[in-house]
């Protein structure tokens, strides 16, 4: 990926993460999942496991967006310095 692409992806991810509607939807989804998980009988291990995995997937979604934002910030700094990906790789080797 180019720094420009990473920067754009980070900007887009930040816009999504800061979107109130997306945050409301994620929170509602997590609340629904956790309420269902808490109401699931202990003997229903398969159902509880499924709901727990849904909850973890929701958290992972947000972590991925945060990672894109962080990569975008690095790419932005690299572009500001005027370093291309190729130049940075050459400087390592």
Secondary structure by P-SEA (a helix, b strand, c coil): ccaaaaaaaaaaaaaaaacaaaaaaaaaaaaaaaaaaaaccccaaaaaaaaaaaaaaaaaaaaaaaaaaaaaaaaaaaaaacccaaaaaaaac
